[in-house]
């Protein structure tokens, strides 16, 4: 930008200096219509030289838009994944010249209603409602012309709305497949006592995926606990103190997996030589810090934020498809570390843990 002072540059000033019409300048700067690449570069260069800054207020009045979208999360400050959801939404918005305004309800329904009202008072173009784990959301009091999209959440029955959630069945199947590929047949699952769609979906997914491999989730191979390391230590202890403990454990999340690994260490059972463990989440402060590193299934938090913002902007522009059932599933992916090996019965004496390949790239966003 030049250091010029004086009256603010206008579209007409940029057009005159670039030798094009004001309409062409508007199209080049907004991306609303295609402009010859060479012409667009010349316009952008002139705009920088003149210090031209679009008047968002005037533009918003013309289009009856503010170029701002609100995101309300239930527990942003204390949830490690919140930043990924926000970043995915933020970047998708900037690509279409839209700013993201973020607020937290703390999980309080009345606070969320108040934030919705505040966003509407700011005349946001649309609202993203995000949950930090997959659960149901009640329909907010929003005018028909203000679209809403749910992120990592599903609507209460009767509310037709766009929503994006992890594919819990596919995520559970990945964890199961990683273990059965190594020859594990005696597999346990440590779920959570929390009531959520994620808890139900992952348990159903584990049962189904193991069943497809001809393996039943046998009696004594299912344990439920609190969604933290303390719960994992307790559940892991109950599983490992059985006369014949499992050779592998799938855990609802990485914190529980950490507790299961700690329970194994207290009993002198090495991971992965004596027990293979797979988590879900790819919570880096846990999965990377454990020794050995935790093999886990990453959830598509960034991808959910991006999908939610993109669908919301398409809905605002009137280009989104019909809602239908509205729920879009995004796949997770395996993050390989060192907590999985072949079961002891299939490993020759003295063979240590299998070396882990590098983490594969995330799948293409849907």
VEXBASE-323291 format. One record per residue (C-alpha): x, y, z; residue number from 1. Coordinates in pm, 1 decimal. Each point is the difference from the previous one (the first is absolute). Example, Ala and Ser with C-alpha at 12.3 -4.5 7.8 and 13.67 -1.06 7.14 Angstrom:
BEGIN
east:1230.0&north:-450.0&up:780.0&pos:1
east:137.0&north:344.0&up:-66.0&pos:2
***
This chain:
BEGIN
east:0.0&north:0.0&up:0.0&pos:1
east:125.7&north:347.9&up:-71.6&pos:2
east:46.9&north:254.6&up:273.7&pos:3
east:-238.8&north:246.4&up:-160.4&pos:4
east:-231.4&north:204.1&up:216.0&pos:5
east:-311.6&north:190.1&up:-91.6&pos:6
east:-345.6&north:-102.2&up:-113.6&pos:7
east:-76.4&north:-369.4&up:-0.2&pos:8
east:43.7&north:-161.8&up:-342.6&pos:9
east:-321.1&north:-104.5&up:-172.1&pos:10
east:-86.2&north:-267.9&up:-254.1&pos:11
east:-16.3&north:273.0&up:-265.4&pos:12
east:358.8&north:103.3&up:84.4&pos:13
east:124.2&north:-356.7&up:-41.8&pos:14
east:-194.8&north:-34.7&up:-326.2&pos:15
east:144.7&north:320.2&up:-145.1&pos:16
east:357.2&north:-93.0&up:93.3&pos:17
east:-37.3&north:-355.9&up:-133.8&pos:18
east:-175.4&north:107.6&up:-318.1&pos:19
east:-308.9&north:-212.8&up:55.6&pos:20
east:-360.4&north:51.9&up:105.4&pos:21
east:-111.2&north:23.1&up:361.7&pos:22
east:-206.1&north:-315.3&up:-55.5&pos:23
east:311.1&north:-191.9&up:-105.4&pos:24
east:179.8&north:120.7&up:312.5&pos:25
east:-287.5&north:-117.1&up:218.0&pos:26
east:-1.4&north:-342.4&up:-165.1&pos:27
east:378.5&north:-34.7&up:30.2&pos:28
east:5.8&north:93.8&up:366.6&pos:29
east:-304.3&north:-201.4&up:106.2&pos:30
east:45.9&north:-304.8&up:-218.0&pos:31
east:-370.0&north:17.2&up:-80.1&pos:32
east:71.7&north:-48.5&up:-371.3&pos:33
east:297.3&north:-121.0&up:-200.3&pos:34
east:249.0&north:265.0&up:-111.0&pos:35
east:297.6&north:-52.3&up:-230.8&pos:36
east:295.8&north:-102.8&up:218.2&pos:37
east:230.7&north:269.9&up:-136.4&pos:38
east:-265.9&north:267.4&up:46.8&pos:39
east:-74.7&north:-118.1&up:351.6&pos:40
east:367.6&north:14.8&up:97.1&pos:41
east:24.7&north:354.7&up:-137.6&pos:42
east:-307.7&north:105.6&up:196.6&pos:43
east:133.2&north:-155.1&up:321.2&pos:44
east:335.2&north:171.9&up:-46.9&pos:45
east:-167.1&north:337.1&up:-52.9&pos:46
east:-226.4&north:-54.9&up:301.7&pos:47
east:305.2&north:-69.8&up:217.9&pos:48
east:180.3&north:305.4&up:-135.4&pos:49
east:-295.5&north:227.2&up:70.7&pos:50
east:-62.8&north:-156.5&up:339.9&pos:51
east:-352.3&north:-95.9&up:-100.4&pos:52
east:-197.7&north:-178.8&up:272.5&pos:53
east:-352.3&north:-129.0&up:-79.0&pos:54
east:-277.4&north:174.0&up:191.5&pos:55
east:-161.4&north:-303.1&up:162.6&pos:56
east:-279.3&north:201.8&up:153.9&pos:57
east:-109.5&north:146.7&up:-333.2&pos:58
east:42.1&north:-335.8&up:-171.3&pos:59
east:-204.3&north:-167.9&up:270.6&pos:60
east:-278.4&north:252.1&up:-34.8&pos:61
east:-15.1&north:-59.2&up:-374.7&pos:62
east:-4.9&north:-378.0&up:35.0&pos:63
east:-192.0&north:1.4&up:329.0&pos:64
east:290.7&north:-195.0&up:147.9&pos:65
east:259.7&north:74.0&up:266.0&pos:66
east:263.0&north:-251.7&up:-109.0&pos:67
east:10.5&north:-133.8&up:357.0&pos:68
east:-98.2&north:-345.5&up:124.9&pos:69
east:-39.7&north:-95.1&up:366.5&pos:70
east:121.8&north:-323.2&up:160.1&pos:71
east:-127.3&north:-108.0&up:341.8&pos:72
east:185.2&north:-280.8&up:176.3&pos:73
east:-98.5&north:-170.4&up:322.8&pos:74
east:346.4&north:-45.0&up:156.5&pos:75
east:265.5&north:164.6&up:-214.8&pos:76
east:249.0&north:103.0&up:268.3&pos:77
east:44.9&north:-343.9&up:157.5&pos:78
east:-19.7&north:-219.2&up:-310.4&pos:79
east:324.8&north:-73.7&up:-185.5&pos:80
east:-178.9&north:-55.5&up:-331.2&pos:81
east:-192.9&north:327.2&up:0.5&pos:82
east:281.2&north:187.5&up:-168.9&pos:83
east:-0.5&north:-242.1&up:-291.9&pos:84
east:-372.3&north:46.7&up:-61.1&pos:85
east:32.4&north:378.4&up:22.1&pos:86
east:304.9&north:6.6&up:-226.4&pos:87
east:-170.7&north:-210.6&up:-265.1&pos:88
east:-302.4&north:230.3&up:3.2&pos:89
east:212.4&north:315.6&up:9.5&pos:90
east:208.9&north:-93.7&up:-302.4&pos:91
east:-303.8&north:-107.6&up:-202.5&pos:92
east:-162.0&north:334.5&up:80.0&pos:93
east:302.7&north:208.3&up:-97.2&pos:94
east:15.2&north:-177.5&up:-335.0&pos:95
east:-340.4&north:154.6&up:-69.3&pos:96
east:67.5&north:335.0&up:166.9&pos:97
east:-202.8&north:-79.1&up:312.1&pos:98
east:108.7&north:61.8&up:357.3&pos:99
east:-70.3&north:-237.5&up:290.0&pos:100
east:-123.8&north:123.8&up:337.4&pos:101
east:42.5&north:-257.3&up:280.4&pos:102
east:-178.7&north:-28.4&up:336.4&pos:103
east:-26.8&north:-265.4&up:271.5&pos:104
east:-311.2&north:-101.7&up:192.5&pos:105
east:174.1&north:-215.4&up:259.5&pos:106
east:-257.4&north:-269.9&up:-68.2&pos:107
east:-277.6&north:215.9&up:147.7&pos:108
east:-318.8&north:-5.0&up:-209.2&pos:109
east:-113.0&north:344.4&up:117.6&pos:110
east:342.0&north:147.0&up:-78.5&pos:111
east:-17.2&north:-150.7&up:-348.3&pos:112
east:-341.4&north:155.9&up:-60.0&pos:113
east:139.8&north:335.7&up:110.0&pos:114
east:297.4&north:-33.9&up:-235.4&pos:115
east:-229.0&north:-85.3&up:-289.8&pos:116
east:-196.9&north:318.1&up:72.4&pos:117
east:321.1&north:204.6&up:21.5&pos:118
east:124.9&north:-136.5&up:-332.9&pos:119
east:-334.4&north:83.1&up:-161.1&pos:120
east:26.0&north:352.2&up:140.0&pos:121
east:338.5&north:27.0&up:-174.1&pos:122
east:-177.5&north:-103.3&up:-322.3&pos:123
east:221.7&north:-301.6&up:-68.1&pos:124
east:-71.2&north:-171.2&up:-330.9&pos:125
east:-23.1&north:-345.1&up:159.4&pos:126
east:82.8&north:-198.8&up:312.4&pos:127
east:212.2&north:-308.7&up:62.9&pos:128
east:-86.2&north:-192.6&up:316.5&pos:129
east:283.4&north:-230.0&up:104.6&pos:130
east:26.9&north:-266.4&up:265.0&pos:131
east:328.8&north:-133.0&up:126.3&pos:132
east:-122.5&north:-354.7&up:-27.7&pos:133
east:-273.4&north:-156.0&up:-212.8&pos:134
east:-339.4&north:69.5&up:162.7&pos:135
east:-349.9&north:130.6&up:-76.3&pos:136
east:-93.0&north:368.1&up:-12.7&pos:137
east:-337.6&north:167.0&up:45.6&pos:138
east:-123.7&north:239.4&up:-267.2&pos:139
east:81.4&north:363.0&up:88.7&pos:140
east:-236.5&north:292.4&up:-48.5&pos:141
east:140.9&north:136.1&up:-326.5&pos:142
east:-184.2&north:184.7&up:-279.6&pos:143
east:-61.2&north:-206.8&up:-312.0&pos:144
east:237.9&north:213.9&up:-205.9&pos:145
east:300.8&north:-72.3&up:224.2&pos:146
east:136.2&north:-347.9&up:-76.3&pos:147
east:148.9&north:-225.2&up:267.4&pos:148
east:243.2&north:-290.2&up:-37.3&pos:149
east:95.7&north:-244.9&up:276.5&pos:150
east:361.5&north:-109.6&up:43.7&pos:151
east:80.8&north:-324.0&up:185.2&pos:152
east:-365.4&north:-9.5&up:97.6&pos:153
east:-331.3&north:-137.4&up:-122.3&pos:154
east:-343.4&north:165.6&up:19.6&pos:155
east:-279.7&north:-105.0&up:228.4&pos:156
east:-270.0&north:-196.5&up:-187.1&pos:157
east:-223.7&north:219.5&up:-213.1&pos:158
east:257.8&north:268.8&up:-77.5&pos:159
east:121.4&north:-3.4&up:-360.9&pos:160
east:345.1&north:158.6&up:-0.6&pos:161
east:343.1&north:-58.0&up:-150.6&pos:162
east:231.5&north:-182.8&up:238.2&pos:163
east:343.1&north:-162.5&up:-17.0&pos:164
east:122.2&north:-271.8&up:236.8&pos:165
east:277.0&north:-261.6&up:10.0&pos:166
east:-80.0&north:-337.6&up:-154.3&pos:167
east:9.3&north:-186.3&up:331.2&pos:168
east:-51.6&north:-342.8&up:-160.5&pos:169
east:287.9&north:53.4&up:-243.5&pos:170
east:222.4&north:128.9&up:281.5&pos:171
east:-73.1&north:-304.1&up:216.1&pos:172
east:55.6&north:-230.0&up:-298.1&pos:173
east:345.2&north:151.4&up:-58.4&pos:174
east:101.1&north:-75.8&up:359.4&pos:175
east:-128.4&north:-356.1&up:-27.7&pos:176
east:165.3&north:-57.3&up:-337.2&pos:177
east:335.9&north:118.4&up:131.0&pos:178
east:-8.6&north:-270.8&up:267.4&pos:179
east:-147.3&north:-283.9&up:-204.5&pos:180
east:260.6&north:66.8&up:-267.3&pos:181
east:264.8&north:-95.2&up:256.1&pos:182
east:-187.8&north:-319.3&up:85.2&pos:183
east:-174.2&north:108.0&up:320.1&pos:184
east:-319.2&north:-193.4&up:77.9&pos:185
east:-37.7&north:63.6&up:372.8&pos:186
east:-87.3&north:369.5&up:-12.8&pos:187
east:-162.1&north:210.5&up:271.9&pos:188
east:-169.3&north:337.8&up:-23.4&pos:189
east:7.4&north:267.7&up:271.4&pos:190
east:-283.7&north:243.9&up:-62.5&pos:191
east:-126.8&north:297.2&up:196.3&pos:192
east:-282.4&north:39.3&up:247.6&pos:193
east:-75.6&north:340.9&up:-157.4&pos:194
east:-332.9&north:16.0&up:-181.7&pos:195
east:78.2&north:115.1&up:-351.5&pos:196
east:-52.7&north:-96.5&up:-360.9&pos:197
east:375.1&north:-55.4&up:-27.2&pos:198
east:-7.9&north:-252.7&up:285.8&pos:199
east:-287.8&north:-192.4&up:-151.9&pos:200
east:132.8&north:21.9&up:-353.6&pos:201
east:348.3&north:-126.7&up:83.6&pos:202
east:-129.2&north:-293.4&up:205.3&pos:203
east:-234.5&north:-100.3&up:-281.6&pos:204
east:286.5&north:43.1&up:-246.1&pos:205
east:235.6&north:-220.9&up:200.3&pos:206
east:-258.9&north:-276.4&up:34.4&pos:207
east:-80.5&north:16.0&up:-370.2&pos:208
east:360.5&north:14.2&up:-122.0&pos:209
east:112.4&north:-286.1&up:224.0&pos:210
east:-305.5&north:-198.3&up:-104.1&pos:211
east:91.8&north:49.4&up:-364.8&pos:212
east:336.8&north:-158.6&up:84.8&pos:213
east:-168.5&north:-292.7&up:171.7&pos:214
east:91.0&north:124.4&up:347.4&pos:215
east:-256.3&north:50.5&up:274.0&pos:216
east:42.4&north:264.5&up:267.8&pos:217
east:-10.4&north:-271.3&up:263.8&pos:218
east:-115.6&north:22.8&up:361.5&pos:219
east:266.6&north:167.4&up:207.5&pos:220
east:139.3&north:183.0&up:-303.5&pos:221
east:-213.7&north:312.2&up:32.5&pos:222
east:59.1&north:254.9&up:274.4&pos:223
east:-135.9&north:352.6&up:45.9&pos:224
east:167.9&north:276.8&up:196.7&pos:225
east:35.9&north:376.0&up:28.8&pos:226
east:160.2&north:164.1&up:-304.2&pos:227
east:337.7&north:66.2&up:161.9&pos:228
east:322.9&north:-174.0&up:95.1&pos:229
east:-127.8&north:-85.5&up:347.6&pos:230
east:-294.5&north:-182.8&up:-154.4&pos:231
east:235.3&north:-174.9&up:-240.6&pos:232
east:220.8&north:-119.7&up:285.4&pos:233
east:-300.4&north:-147.0&up:179.8&pos:234
east:-148.1&north:-164.8&up:-309.3&pos:235
east:340.8&north:-119.3&up:-116.6&pos:236
east:62.4&north:-154.5&up:340.3&pos:237
east:-328.0&north:-189.8&up:-9.7&pos:238
east:78.4&north:-138.8&up:-345.6&pos:239
east:361.4&north:-88.6&up:71.7&pos:240
east:-74.4&north:-163.2&up:337.3&pos:241
east:-219.2&north:-262.4&up:-166.0&pos:242
east:138.7&north:-355.9&up:-3.2&pos:243
east:46.0&north:30.8&up:-377.6&pos:244
east:41.4&north:368.1&up:-92.0&pos:245
east:-55.8&north:129.6&up:-355.4&pos:246
east:293.0&north:41.4&up:-235.1&pos:247
east:-124.3&north:336.5&up:-127.0&pos:248
east:-222.4&north:286.8&up:115.3&pos:249
east:-182.8&north:265.8&up:-202.9&pos:250
east:-79.3&north:313.0&up:200.9&pos:251
east:-271.1&north:262.0&up:-45.1&pos:252
east:259.5&north:276.3&up:12.3&pos:253
east:371.7&north:58.8&up:50.2&pos:254
east:-31.8&north:97.0&up:367.0&pos:255
east:-160.4&north:-335.1&up:79.1&pos:256
east:269.8&north:-170.5&up:-206.4&pos:257
east:265.7&north:174.8&up:209.2&pos:258
east:-161.5&north:-138.2&up:315.0&pos:259
east:-12.8&north:-352.7&up:-145.8&pos:260
east:371.4&north:20.5&up:-86.0&pos:261
east:72.8&north:117.0&up:354.4&pos:262
east:-198.0&north:-292.0&up:140.4&pos:263
east:204.1&north:-236.3&up:-216.7&pos:264
east:327.4&north:157.5&up:116.6&pos:265
east:-101.3&north:-42.6&up:366.5&pos:266
east:-47.9&north:-372.2&up:-66.4&pos:267
east:323.2&north:-43.8&up:-185.1&pos:268
east:-171.8&north:-52.8&up:-335.6&pos:269
east:199.9&north:169.1&up:-277.3&pos:270
east:-173.9&north:191.9&up:-276.8&pos:271
east:-11.4&north:-111.4&up:-276.9&pos:272
east:183.7&north:-330.9&up:60.4&pos:273
east:-248.0&north:-117.9&up:263.4&pos:274
east:-299.6&north:221.3&up:-81.5&pos:275
east:-90.7&north:203.7&up:-307.3&pos:276
east:-197.2&north:322.1&up:55.2&pos:277
east:-182.7&north:221.9&up:-249.8&pos:278
east:-156.3&north:334.7&up:89.0&pos:279
east:-232.2&north:239.7&up:-179.8&pos:280
east:47.6&north:378.2&up:-39.2&pos:281
east:371.3&north:49.6&up:-77.7&pos:282
east:32.1&north:231.3&up:299.4&pos:283
east:360.4&north:104.6&up:-57.2&pos:284
east:94.0&north:94.5&up:359.6&pos:285
east:-94.6&north:-356.4&up:98.9&pos:286
east:66.0&north:-218.3&up:-304.1&pos:287
east:342.5&north:147.2&up:-78.9&pos:288
east:116.0&north:20.5&up:361.0&pos:289
east:-71.7&north:-361.4&up:95.6&pos:290
east:279.5&north:-255.2&up:-10.7&pos:291
east:-58.3&north:-184.0&up:-223.0&pos:292
east:-190.9&north:249.4&up:-214.7&pos:293
east:-369.2&north:-75.0&up:-32.2&pos:294
east:-143.2&north:-132.3&up:-324.6&pos:295
east:-334.0&north:173.6&up:-39.2&pos:296
east:-275.2&north:106.7&up:-237.6&pos:297
east:-1.7&north:372.1&up:-80.1&pos:298
east:-333.9&north:178.5&up:-11.1&pos:299
east:-66.4&north:250.4&up:-282.3&pos:300
east:-32.3&north:313.9&up:212.0&pos:301
east:160.0&north:239.2&up:-249.0&pos:302
east:-198.9&north:-160.9&up:-280.0&pos:303
east:-326.8&north:35.6&up:193.4&pos:304
east:64.2&north:371.1&up:57.3&pos:305
east:79.9&north:51.1&up:-366.6&pos:306
east:-300.8&north:-199.6&up:-120.1&pos:307
east:-231.9&north:183.4&up:238.3&pos:308
east:114.4&north:344.4&up:-112.8&pos:309
east:-7.3&north:-93.0&up:-368.1&pos:310
east:-350.3&north:-142.0&up:24.3&pos:311
east:-119.3&north:303.4&up:198.5&pos:312
east:135.8&north:241.1&up:-262.1&pos:313
east:-154.8&north:-207.7&up:-277.8&pos:314
east:-329.3&north:14.9&up:188.6&pos:315
east:36.2&north:380.1&up:33.4&pos:316
east:74.2&north:30.5&up:-372.3&pos:317
east:-291.1&north:-224.8&up:-91.9&pos:318
east:223.4&north:-257.2&up:-170.7&pos:319
east:-19.3&north:-282.1&up:256.3&pos:320
east:-187.6&north:-320.3&up:-86.2&pos:321
east:-327.1&north:-90.7&up:173.8&pos:322
east:58.3&north:-92.0&up:362.7&pos:323
east:-153.8&north:-348.2&up:-7.9&pos:324
east:92.3&north:-176.4&up:324.1&pos:325
east:272.1&north:263.7&up:30.4&pos:326
east:265.0&north:-209.0&up:179.6&pos:327
east:333.3&north:-28.3&up:-181.1&pos:328
east:257.1&north:-256.4&up:117.8&pos:329
east:375.0&north:62.9&up:-11.9&pos:330
east:252.4&north:-280.7&up:28.1&pos:331
east:282.1&north:-33.2&up:251.5&pos:332
east:344.1&north:-137.5&up:-79.7&pos:333
east:257.7&north:-222.1&up:168.1&pos:334
east:296.0&north:166.0&up:169.7&pos:335
east:263.6&north:-268.6&up:46.6&pos:336
east:236.8&north:16.8&up:293.9&pos:337
east:140.1&north:-289.0&up:207.5&pos:338
east:-274.4&north:-142.6&up:222.3&pos:339
east:-106.9&north:-287.9&up:-227.3&pos:340
east:181.1&north:-327.1&up:-75.0&pos:341
east:-92.3&north:-357.2&up:-82.1&pos:342
east:-145.3&north:-190.8&up:298.3&pos:343
east:250.9&north:-195.8&up:214.4&pos:344
east:-134.2&north:-335.9&up:-119.8&pos:345
east:85.3&north:86.3&up:-360.5&pos:346
east:338.1&north:161.3&up:62.7&pos:347
east:322.1&north:-203.6&up:6.2&pos:348
east:187.7&north:20.6&up:327.3&pos:349
east:210.8&north:312.9&up:26.4&pos:350
east:-180.8&north:198.7&up:-271.3&pos:351
east:-64.9&north:353.6&up:116.6&pos:352
east:-257.3&north:254.3&up:-109.4&pos:353
east:-54.4&north:50.8&up:-367.9&pos:354
east:150.5&north:313.4&up:-142.3&pos:355
east:-267.5&north:255.4&up:-83.9&pos:356
east:-24.2&north:163.3&up:-341.8&pos:357
east:-23.4&north:375.2&up:-29.1&pos:358
east:-341.2&north:159.3&up:52.8&pos:359
east:-202.7&north:-3.3&up:-321.6&pos:360
east:-135.2&north:324.6&up:-133.6&pos:361
east:-364.1&north:78.6&up:93.2&pos:362
east:-255.6&north:-98.5&up:-260.7&pos:363
east:-118.6&north:253.1&up:-252.5&pos:364
east:-271.0&north:220.4&up:147.5&pos:365
east:-349.5&north:-97.0&up:-107.6&pos:366
***
